[in-house]
Amino acid sequence: MSVVGERRRKYDVPAGFQLPDLCQAGVVAQVGPPAVHGLAATYLDTRDLRLARRRVTVRRRSGGGDAGWHVKVPGAAAGERVEYRAPLAGEDLPAALDTQVRALRRGAPLRPVARIRTTRRERPLRDAAGRVLALLAEDDVAAQVSGTGPRRWHEVEVELVEGDPRLLAQVDRVLRRAGARAAAAPSKLARALADRLPDPPTVQADRVVVAVVGYARAQRDALLATDPAVRRGEPEAVHDMRVATRRLRSTLRTFRPLWNERRRTRVRGELNWLADQLGAVRDNEVMLARLTGAVHAEPDELVLGPVGARVRDWLAADAAQARQRLLAALDSPRYLALLDALDGLLDPRPASVAPRKLVSRAAKALRRADADLDAARTDPQLHESRKRFKQARYAVEALRPVAGKPAKRLAKKLTELQDILGTHQDTTVTRGLLLDYGTRAYREGDNAFTYGLLHARQQAAGQLVLGDLPAATRAARRRRLRRWLRGRHW
């Protein structure tokens, strides 16, 4: 499987549209002669178009320079797409590409939903040195969808190759002056299926409700987006999926009046299960980095025995087992049922709740976090306080679209406070591991001195970071930061 990033702009053009002279307009130095390609693509989706509804396309295409199986997913920014490719082989989507859509199709079979033929006239846009900056394509498209007659249209597409992204804006201005307009549909498939794709769920409610529900849906979407990367073992993917899961779980708890209580309780319970699977993998990743760094920081004369190798081996064994359990969980009916339940909870219209009540619930979460921190005396109590502050921070984040900069500033201060408590918790967990590893090393005949030394270092680091806690707490409790939570405009 290969991965290609795309940055492009698509345009609808009127009948008789003529490409403007980009050289004369000073946009590029050269426009090469057109290369003509005949492209034939069969698009696959579930019967209810689950992939197309999330702007994901699966196609089997022949013709052109990139014939093969393609899966396209939205990129990080507008106009960006990421395309996963595999060679043409058989009639079924290759397993490597199926990983990209497994969480979306959820066991439903893929079937042809459209066939699209394109005659493409593609021109390279070059600089003075002959370097290809972008490709400008004119496409004559013929789409056939089951149950409808053929649809035909003409469109223009500009795709960045080696040029600066600003080139797209320059070409855009010239094309628009010539009569082109930004494409109404993001892809050929979306245009072909236009009358079959339902509008995305919207919330007709107060702006506070819209913000909270939108935040929850965004975390659901982030969970789905990170699923393929977790399956492939990409760095930070488990962390990102875990964060999305935590934010979802916390939002459903803080703002629970918005949703059906029975469904909400069930979904939160299943999110807890998923978070446990992700946490087992992520905690191993964090501990491996932390302990490896701690061993390397010690002078050679204080590292007695194969401490680094032992730590890596023990953590690697635990990590492999945790990852195996996680992948089994992601392939389980339970996980797919959770995703269906999330859609069933978040997509329907939420309950009617007074905006002030939602804001007061965020304020209450913050007061509870403050109280827990004031009462904390032990490491487990500090850890619980950290979790409370996470819940409060996520609630503030959810309200940011309507609260603006005050919410942004408060979330930043809560993050700083939470990070201090998080670092302290990491030292606590690391000490527990070092005690276990030191005991294991001693039983196997190794010198356990270094494990004890590292344990002491972690204990000192934990106490040191707590020295930053009072100042961070005062900063997060400044009245001006929290005043908006008590504002009457809600």
C-alpha positions as CSV (number, residue, x, y, z in Angstrom):
1,M,0.0,0.0,0.0
2,S,1.2,3.5,-0.8
3,V,0.0,6.8,0.6
4,V,-0.3,10.0,-1.3
5,G,-1.4,13.4,0.0
6,E,-3.5,15.6,-2.2
7,R,-4.0,19.4,-2.1
8,R,-6.4,20.5,-4.9
9,R,-9.3,22.7,-5.8
10,K,-12.3,21.6,-8.0
11,Y,-14.4,23.9,-10.1
12,D,-17.8,23.8,-11.8
13,V,-17.6,25.6,-15.1
14,P,-20.3,26.8,-17.6
15,A,-20.9,25.4,-21.0
16,G,-18.3,26.6,-23.5
17,F,-15.8,27.5,-20.7
18,Q,-12.3,28.3,-22.0
19,L,-9.2,28.0,-19.9
20,P,-7.6,31.4,-19.3
21,D,-3.9,32.0,-20.2
22,L,-2.1,31.4,-16.9
23,C,1.2,32.5,-18.4
24,Q,-0.2,35.8,-19.5
25,A,-1.7,36.3,-16.1
26,G,1.7,35.9,-14.6
27,V,0.8,32.9,-12.5
28,V,3.2,30.4,-14.0
29,A,6.0,30.5,-16.5
30,Q,4.9,27.6,-18.7
31,V,1.7,25.6,-19.4
32,G,2.5,22.3,-21.0
33,P,0.5,20.6,-23.8
34,P,-2.4,18.4,-22.6
35,A,-2.0,14.7,-22.0
36,V,-5.3,12.9,-22.6
37,H,-6.3,10.0,-20.3
38,G,-9.3,7.8,-20.4
39,L,-10.3,6.9,-16.8
40,A,-12.8,4.3,-15.8
41,A,-13.7,3.9,-12.1
42,T,-16.1,1.7,-10.2
43,Y,-17.0,3.1,-6.8
44,L,-17.9,0.9,-3.9
45,D,-19.9,1.6,-0.7
46,T,-22.4,0.0,1.6
47,R,-26.0,-0.1,0.7
48,D,-26.8,2.9,2.9
49,L,-23.7,4.8,1.6
50,R,-21.9,4.9,5.0
51,L,-18.6,5.9,3.4
52,A,-19.9,8.6,1.1
53,R,-21.7,10.2,4.0
54,R,-18.3,10.8,5.6
55,R,-16.6,11.9,2.4
56,V,-14.7,8.6,2.1
57,T,-14.4,7.0,-1.3
58,V,-13.4,3.5,-2.4
59,R,-12.8,2.9,-6.1
60,R,-11.2,0.5,-8.5
61,R,-9.8,2.5,-11.4
62,S,-8.2,1.8,-14.6
63,G,-6.4,4.2,-16.9
64,G,-4.0,7.1,-16.2
65,G,-0.8,6.9,-14.2
66,D,-2.3,5.7,-11.0
67,A,-4.5,2.8,-11.9
68,G,-5.4,0.6,-9.0
69,W,-7.5,0.4,-5.8
70,H,-7.9,3.8,-4.1
71,V,-9.3,4.8,-0.7
72,K,-9.6,8.6,-0.3
73,V,-10.2,10.2,3.1
74,P,-10.5,13.9,4.1
75,G,-7.2,15.5,5.1
76,A,-6.5,17.9,8.0
77,A,-7.3,21.1,6.1
78,A,-10.0,22.1,3.6
79,G,-9.1,20.9,0.1
80,E,-6.8,18.3,1.4
81,R,-7.3,14.5,0.8
82,V,-5.2,11.5,1.6
83,E,-5.2,8.7,-0.9
84,Y,-4.2,5.1,0.0
85,R,-3.4,3.0,-3.1
86,A,-2.9,-0.7,-3.9
87,P,-2.4,-2.4,-7.2
88,L,-5.3,-3.8,-9.2
89,A,-5.9,-7.4,-8.0
90,G,-9.2,-9.2,-7.9
91,E,-12.7,-7.8,-7.4
92,D,-12.5,-7.3,-3.7
93,L,-10.9,-4.4,-1.8
94,P,-7.4,-5.5,-0.6
95,A,-7.0,-6.1,3.1
96,A,-4.5,-3.3,3.6
97,L,-7.1,-0.8,2.2
98,D,-10.0,-2.4,4.0
99,T,-8.3,-1.3,7.3
100,Q,-9.1,2.3,6.3
101,V,-12.8,1.7,6.2
102,R,-13.5,-1.1,8.6
103,A,-14.9,1.1,11.3
104,L,-17.1,2.9,8.8
105,R,-18.6,-0.1,7.0
106,R,-18.9,-2.1,10.3
107,G,-19.3,-5.5,8.7
108,A,-21.6,-4.3,5.9
109,P,-20.4,-5.6,2.5
110,L,-19.1,-3.2,-0.1
111,R,-21.0,-3.1,-3.4
112,P,-20.8,-1.0,-6.6
113,V,-22.7,2.2,-6.2
114,A,-21.5,4.2,-9.2
115,R,-19.5,3.9,-12.4
116,I,-17.8,6.9,-13.7
117,R,-15.9,7.4,-16.9
118,T,-13.7,10.5,-17.3
119,T,-11.9,11.9,-20.3
120,R,-9.1,14.0,-18.8
121,R,-7.0,16.6,-20.5
122,E,-4.2,17.3,-18.1
123,R,-1.7,20.1,-18.4
124,P,1.4,20.6,-16.3
125,L,2.0,24.1,-14.9
126,R,5.7,24.7,-14.7
127,D,8.1,27.3,-13.4
128,A,10.9,28.9,-15.5
129,A,13.2,25.9,-14.7
130,G,10.6,23.4,-16.0
131,R,9.6,22.1,-12.6
132,V,6.0,20.9,-12.4
133,L,4.2,23.1,-9.8
134,A,0.7,21.8,-10.3
135,L,-1.5,19.9,-12.7
136,L,-4.5,21.5,-14.4
137,A,-7.1,19.0,-15.6
138,E,-10.3,19.5,-17.6
139,D,-12.6,16.5,-17.1
140,D,-15.5,15.4,-19.2
141,V,-17.4,13.1,-16.8
142,A,-20.1,10.5,-17.4
143,A,-21.5,8.9,-14.3
144,Q,-23.9,6.0,-14.1
145,V,-25.8,5.3,-10.8
146,S,-28.1,2.3,-10.5
147,G,-31.8,3.3,-11.1
148,T,-31.0,6.6,-12.8
149,G,-30.0,7.7,-16.2
150,P,-26.4,8.8,-17.1
151,R,-25.2,12.1,-15.8
152,R,-22.7,14.2,-17.7
153,W,-20.8,17.3,-16.7
154,H,-17.6,19.2,-17.3
155,E,-15.3,20.3,-14.5
156,V,-11.8,21.7,-13.9
157,E,-9.4,20.5,-11.2
158,V,-6.1,22.0,-10.0
159,E,-3.8,19.7,-8.0
160,L,-0.6,21.0,-6.3
161,V,2.6,19.0,-7.1
162,E,5.7,20.8,-6.1
163,G,4.4,24.4,-6.0
164,D,3.8,26.6,-3.0
165,P,0.2,26.4,-1.7
166,R,-0.2,30.0,-2.6
167,L,-0.2,29.0,-6.2
168,L,-3.6,27.5,-5.8
169,A,-5.0,30.8,-4.6
170,Q,-3.4,32.6,-7.6
171,V,-4.8,30.1,-10.1
172,D,-8.2,30.3,-8.3
173,R,-8.4,34.1,-8.9
174,V,-7.7,33.7,-12.6
175,L,-10.2,30.8,-13.1
176,R,-13.0,32.6,-11.3
177,R,-12.5,35.7,-13.4
178,A,-13.0,33.4,-16.4
179,G,-16.3,32.1,-15.0
180,A,-15.3,29.0,-13.0
181,R,-17.0,28.5,-9.6
182,A,-15.9,26.4,-6.6
183,A,-17.4,22.9,-7.1
184,A,-20.7,22.4,-5.2
185,A,-19.7,18.7,-4.6
186,P,-16.4,17.7,-3.1
187,S,-15.9,14.8,-5.4
188,K,-17.2,13.2,-8.6
189,L,-18.9,10.5,-6.5
190,A,-20.6,13.0,-4.3
191,R,-22.0,14.8,-7.4
192,A,-23.2,11.5,-8.9
193,L,-24.9,10.5,-5.7
194,A,-26.1,14.0,-4.8
195,D,-29.8,13.1,-4.5
196,R,-29.1,10.0,-2.5
197,L,-26.9,11.4,0.2
198,P,-28.8,12.7,3.3
199,D,-27.9,16.0,4.7
200,P,-25.6,15.8,7.7
201,P,-27.4,15.9,11.0
202,T,-27.8,19.4,12.3
203,V,-28.9,20.8,15.6
204,Q,-31.7,23.4,15.6
205,A,-31.3,24.7,19.1
206,D,-29.6,27.4,21.2
207,R,-26.0,28.1,20.4
208,V,-24.8,26.5,23.7
209,V,-26.6,23.2,22.9
210,V,-25.2,23.4,19.3
211,A,-21.7,23.9,20.7
212,V,-21.8,21.0,23.1
213,V,-23.4,18.5,20.7
214,G,-21.0,19.6,18.0
215,Y,-18.1,19.0,20.3
216,A,-19.4,15.5,21.1
217,R,-19.8,14.7,17.4
218,A,-16.3,16.0,16.6
219,Q,-14.9,13.6,19.1
220,R,-16.9,10.7,17.6
221,D,-15.5,11.7,14.2
222,A,-12.0,11.9,15.6
223,L,-12.3,8.4,17.0
224,L,-13.4,7.1,13.6
225,A,-10.6,9.0,11.8
226,T,-7.9,7.6,14.1
227,D,-9.1,4.0,13.9
228,P,-7.1,3.0,10.7
229,A,-3.9,4.6,12.1
230,V,-4.3,2.6,15.4
231,R,-4.7,-0.6,13.4
232,R,-1.5,0.2,11.4
233,G,0.4,1.0,14.6
234,E,1.2,4.6,13.6
235,P,3.0,6.7,16.3
236,E,0.6,8.7,18.6
237,A,-2.5,7.1,17.0
238,V,-3.5,5.3,20.2
239,H,-3.0,8.5,22.2
240,D,-5.2,10.4,19.8
241,M,-7.9,7.8,19.8
242,R,-7.7,7.6,23.6
243,V,-8.1,11.4,24.0
244,A,-11.2,11.4,21.7
245,T,-12.7,8.6,23.8
246,R,-12.0,10.4,27.0
247,R,-13.5,13.6,25.7
248,L,-16.6,11.8,24.5
249,R,-17.0,10.0,27.8
250,S,-16.5,13.2,29.8
251,T,-18.9,15.2,27.6
252,L,-21.6,12.6,28.0
253,R,-21.2,12.8,31.8
254,T,-21.0,16.6,32.3
255,F,-23.9,17.4,29.9
256,R,-26.0,14.3,30.4
257,P,-29.4,16.1,30.3
258,L,-29.0,16.5,26.5
259,W,-29.3,12.7,25.8
260,N,-31.5,9.8,26.5
261,E,-30.3,8.5,29.9
262,R,-30.5,4.8,29.1
263,R,-28.6,5.1,25.9
264,R,-26.1,7.5,27.4
265,T,-25.3,5.2,30.3
266,R,-24.8,2.3,28.0
267,V,-22.5,4.2,25.6
268,R,-20.4,5.6,28.5
269,G,-19.9,2.1,29.8
270,E,-18.7,0.9,26.5
271,L,-16.4,3.9,26.1
272,N,-14.9,3.0,29.4
273,W,-14.2,-0.5,28.0
274,L,-12.6,1.0,24.9
275,A,-10.5,3.4,27.0
276,D,-9.2,0.5,29.0
277,Q,-8.0,-1.3,25.9
278,L,-6.3,1.9,24.5
279,G,-4.9,2.8,27.9
280,A,-3.1,-0.5,28.3
281,V,-1.2,0.2,25.0
282,R,-0.6,3.9,25.6
283,D,0.6,3.4,29.2
284,N,3.3,1.0,27.9
285,E,4.3,3.5,25.3
286,V,4.7,6.3,27.9
287,M,6.5,4.1,30.3
288,L,8.9,2.8,27.7
289,A,9.9,6.3,26.7
290,R,10.1,7.5,30.3
291,L,12.2,4.6,31.7
292,T,14.5,4.4,28.6
293,G,15.2,8.1,29.0
294,A,15.8,7.7,32.8
295,V,18.3,4.9,32.3
296,H,20.2,6.9,29.6
297,A,20.3,9.9,31.9
298,E,22.4,8.0,34.5
299,P,26.2,7.9,34.4
300,D,27.5,4.6,33.1
301,E,29.0,3.7,36.5
302,L,25.6,3.9,38.1
303,V,23.9,1.5,35.7
304,L,24.8,-1.9,37.1
305,G,23.7,-4.7,34.8
306,P,21.6,-4.8,31.6
307,V,19.0,-2.4,33.1
308,G,18.0,-0.7,29.8
309,A,17.7,-4.0,27.9
310,R,15.7,-5.6,30.7
311,V,13.3,-2.7,30.9
312,R,12.8,-2.7,27.1
313,D,12.2,-6.4,27.0
314,W,9.7,-6.5,29.8
315,L,7.8,-3.5,28.5
316,A,7.9,-4.8,25.0
317,A,6.4,-8.1,26.0
318,D,3.6,-6.3,27.9
319,A,3.1,-3.9,25.0
320,A,2.8,-6.7,22.5
321,Q,0.1,-8.4,24.5
322,A,-1.8,-5.2,25.1
323,R,-1.7,-4.4,21.4
324,Q,-2.9,-7.8,20.5
325,R,-5.9,-7.4,22.9
326,L,-6.6,-3.9,21.4
327,L,-6.7,-5.1,17.8
328,A,-8.9,-8.0,18.8
329,A,-11.2,-5.5,20.5
330,L,-11.3,-3.3,17.4
331,D,-12.3,-6.3,15.3
332,S,-15.0,-7.4,17.8
333,P,-18.8,-7.1,17.4
334,R,-18.7,-5.2,20.7
335,Y,-16.7,-2.3,19.2
336,L,-18.8,-2.1,16.1
337,A,-21.9,-2.1,18.3
338,L,-20.4,0.8,20.2
339,L,-19.9,2.8,17.1
340,D,-23.5,2.2,16.0
341,A,-24.7,3.1,19.5
342,L,-22.7,6.4,19.3
343,D,-24.4,7.3,16.1
344,G,-27.7,6.5,17.5
345,L,-27.1,8.7,20.5
346,L,-25.4,11.7,18.9
347,D,-27.1,12.1,15.5
348,P,-30.8,12.5,16.6
349,R,-32.0,15.9,17.9
350,P,-30.8,16.4,21.5
351,A,-33.2,17.1,24.4
352,S,-34.3,20.7,25.0
353,V,-32.1,22.0,27.8
354,A,-31.8,25.6,29.0
355,P,-28.4,27.0,28.1
356,R,-27.8,28.3,31.6
357,K,-28.2,24.8,32.9
358,L,-25.5,23.4,30.7
359,V,-23.1,26.2,31.6
360,S,-23.8,25.7,35.3
361,R,-22.9,22.0,34.9
362,A,-19.5,23.0,33.5
363,A,-19.1,25.4,36.4
364,K,-20.0,22.6,38.9
365,A,-17.4,20.3,37.3
366,L,-14.8,23.0,37.9
367,R,-15.9,23.5,41.5
368,R,-15.7,19.8,42.2
369,A,-12.2,19.7,40.7
370,D,-11.1,22.5,43.0
371,A,-12.6,20.8,46.0
372,D,-10.9,17.5,45.2
373,L,-7.5,19.2,44.8
374,D,-7.9,21.1,48.1
375,A,-8.6,17.8,49.9
376,A,-6.0,15.7,48.2
377,R,-3.3,14.4,50.5
378,T,-2.2,11.2,48.8
379,D,-1.0,10.2,45.4
380,P,-4.2,8.4,44.5
381,Q,-6.2,11.5,45.6
382,L,-4.0,13.8,43.4
383,H,-4.7,11.4,40.5
384,E,-8.4,11.6,41.1
385,S,-8.1,15.4,41.2
386,R,-6.3,15.4,37.9
387,K,-9.2,13.4,36.3
388,R,-11.7,15.9,37.7
389,F,-9.7,18.8,36.1
390,K,-9.7,16.9,32.8
391,Q,-13.5,16.7,32.9
392,A,-13.8,20.4,33.7
393,R,-11.4,21.3,30.9
394,Y,-13.3,19.2,28.4
395,A,-16.5,21.0,29.4
396,V,-14.8,24.4,29.0
397,E,-13.5,23.3,25.5
398,A,-17.0,22.3,24.5
399,L,-18.3,25.8,25.3
400,R,-15.5,27.6,23.5
401,P,-17.5,28.3,20.3
402,V,-19.9,30.5,22.3
403,A,-17.6,31.7,25.1
404,G,-14.7,32.6,22.9
405,K,-11.4,33.8,24.3
406,P,-12.3,33.5,28.0
407,A,-12.9,29.8,27.5
408,K,-9.7,29.4,25.6
409,R,-7.7,31.1,28.3
410,L,-9.3,29.1,31.1
411,A,-8.8,25.8,29.2
412,K,-5.1,26.7,28.8
413,K,-4.7,27.3,32.5
414,L,-6.5,24.1,33.3
415,T,-4.2,22.2,30.9
416,E,-1.2,23.6,32.7
417,L,-2.5,22.5,36.0
418,Q,-3.5,19.1,34.7
419,D,-0.1,18.6,33.2
420,I,1.6,19.1,36.6
421,L,-0.7,16.5,38.1
422,G,-0.1,14.3,35.2
423,T,3.6,14.4,35.5
424,H,3.3,13.6,39.2
425,Q,1.1,10.6,38.3
426,D,3.7,9.4,35.8
427,T,6.3,9.4,38.5
428,T,4.0,7.4,40.7
429,V,3.3,4.8,38.1
430,T,7.0,4.7,37.2
431,R,8.0,4.0,40.8
432,G,5.6,1.1,40.9
433,L,7.1,-0.4,37.8
434,L,10.6,0.1,39.1
435,L,9.8,-1.6,42.3
436,D,8.4,-4.6,40.4
437,Y,11.3,-4.7,37.9
438,G,13.9,-4.3,40.7
439,T,12.4,-7.2,42.6
440,R,12.2,-9.3,39.4
441,A,15.9,-8.5,38.5
442,Y,17.0,-9.4,42.0
443,R,15.2,-12.8,41.8
444,E,16.9,-13.5,38.5
445,G,20.4,-12.8,39.9
446,D,20.9,-9.2,38.6
447,N,22.1,-6.3,40.7
448,A,19.0,-4.2,41.7
449,F,20.9,-1.1,42.7
450,T,20.0,0.9,39.6
451,Y,16.3,0.2,39.9
452,G,16.4,1.5,43.5
453,L,18.3,4.6,42.3
454,L,15.8,5.3,39.6
455,H,13.0,4.8,42.0
456,A,14.5,7.5,44.3
457,R,15.0,9.8,41.3
458,Q,11.3,9.4,40.3
459,Q,10.1,10.1,43.9
460,A,12.3,13.3,43.9
461,A,10.9,14.4,40.5
462,G,7.4,13.9,41.7
463,Q,7.9,16.1,44.7
464,L,9.7,18.7,42.6
465,V,6.9,19.0,40.1
466,L,4.4,19.5,43.0
467,G,6.3,22.6,43.9
468,D,4.8,24.2,40.7
469,L,1.2,23.3,41.8
470,P,0.3,26.2,44.0
471,A,1.2,28.8,41.4
472,A,-0.7,26.9,38.7
473,T,-3.7,26.5,40.9
474,R,-3.8,30.2,41.7
475,A,-3.5,31.0,37.9
476,A,-6.4,28.7,37.1
477,R,-8.6,30.2,39.8
478,R,-8.3,33.8,38.9
479,R,-11.8,35.3,39.0
480,R,-11.4,37.0,35.7
481,L,-10.9,33.6,34.0
482,R,-14.0,32.1,35.4
483,R,-16.3,35.1,35.4
484,W,-17.9,34.1,32.1
485,L,-19.2,30.9,33.7
486,R,-21.4,33.0,36.0
487,G,-22.5,35.5,33.3
488,R,-26.2,36.3,33.1
489,H,-26.1,36.4,29.3
490,W,-26.4,32.6,29.3
